[in-house]
Amino acid sequence: MFDTLKSGLKSQYRSYADKGKLSSKISEFNKLKKTVDFKLRRNAFSESEIKDISKTLFECADCALRCHTEQILTEENTEELSEKNSLDLKM
């Protein structure tokens, strides 16, 4: 079940849609997290609800991974720029 969900989400992924700023990605992650939390507070689940929750959890994890990756890349770029600026100042 998760493999089909994974392949479906991979096929729906569009890189040009992932151009937002980090703050918008973080707010999207928080929205997904609240949605998952709300859905999991219920006691009884049908099969379709379980599939919907698993899809939302996968989207939440994907969004968290994108946010983390962008934070790391931003930190690396900042470090590279500061190192370059310090080398330029020394010369």
Phi and psi in degrees as a GROMACS rama.xvg file:
@    title "Ramachandran Plot"
@    xaxis  label "Phi"
@    yaxis  label "Psi"
@TYPE xy
-70.5876  -30.3461  PHE-2
-65.5667  -40.9171  ASP-3
-68.2229  -37.6488  THR-4
-63.842  -43.7571  LEU-5
-62.2535  -46.3499  LYS-6
-67.026  -34.6259  SER-7
-65.6812  -42.6856  GLY-8
-69.3474  -35.1836  LEU-9
-64.835  -40.0402  LYS-10
-71.4169  -26.4752  SER-11
-84.3456  -11.4766  GLN-12
-68.3394  133.15  TYR-13
-126.572  118.51  ARG-14
-64.21  -31.7005  SER-15
-69.6505  -16.9041  TYR-16
-83.2154  -9.17209  ALA-17
-100.666  39.5856  ASP-18
-102.096  5.29884  LYS-19
-70.4358  166.313  GLY-20
-75.1483  163.917  LYS-21
-60.8357  -38.4373  LEU-22
-63.7249  -37.288  SER-23
-70.4656  -34.2635  SER-24
-68.2161  -38.1264  LYS-25
-67.7201  -40.2053  ILE-26
-66.6796  -35.5633  SER-27
-64.8113  -40.8946  GLU-28
-62.4493  -44.9335  PHE-29
-62.8264  -37.6926  ASN-30
-64.7454  -43.8508  LYS-31
-64.4491  -39.5408  LEU-32
-63.1383  -42.2746  LYS-33
-66.0996  -38.0327  LYS-34
-62.8489  -45.2733  THR-35
-63.378  -44.5629  VAL-36
-59.4714  -43.0097  ASP-37
-63.8536  -43.2902  PHE-38
-68.2996  -34.2164  LYS-39
-77.6074  -13.7171  LEU-40
-73.7886  -15.8151  ARG-41
-73.9376  155.637  ARG-42
-91.8724  -45.0434  ASN-43
-105.588  137.045  ALA-44
-127.626  137.294  PHE-45
-88.4766  172.781  SER-46
-63.5998  -39.638  GLU-47
-68.1104  -34.2851  SER-48
-67.6689  -38.02  GLU-49
-64.5265  -41.9463  ILE-50
-64.0125  -40.4308  LYS-51
-65.0881  -41.6155  ASP-52
-65.5164  -41.8419  ILE-53
-65.4939  -37.1447  SER-54
-64.9055  -42.4547  LYS-55
-65.9566  -38.3994  THR-56
-63.2882  -41.5755  LEU-57
-64.2439  -42.2858  PHE-58
-64.1359  -37.7049  GLU-59
-65.1579  -44.1347  CYS-60
-65.0424  -40.3173  ALA-61
-62.4755  -43.3475  ASP-62
-65.3365  -40.7813  CYS-63
-63.7369  -39.6543  ALA-64
-64.8338  -40.8878  LEU-65
-64.3272  -42.2616  ARG-66
-62.8176  -45.2126  CYS-67
-64.0065  -43.4658  HIS-68
-61.827  -43.703  THR-69
-66.1669  -36.956  GLU-70
-63.0571  -42.7427  GLN-71
-64.3048  -44.8735  ILE-72
-63.5603  -38.3747  LEU-73
-65.1338  -42.4529  THR-74
-64.1805  -41.9254  GLU-75
-64.289  -41.8356  GLU-76
-64.2354  -39.3725  ASN-77
-64.6919  -42.7203  THR-78
-64.5741  -42.5177  GLU-79
-63.0879  -41.6964  GLU-80
-65.5243  -39.8366  LEU-81
-69.0989  -36.9672  SER-82
-65.9109  -41.8074  GLU-83
-64.3457  -41.9483  LYS-84
-64.4537  -39.2552  ASN-85
-68.17  -34.9533  SER-86
-68.1786  -39.4949  LEU-87
-64.1785  -37.345  ASP-88
-69.1007  -34.2635  LEU-89
-69.7842  -32.2049  LYS-90
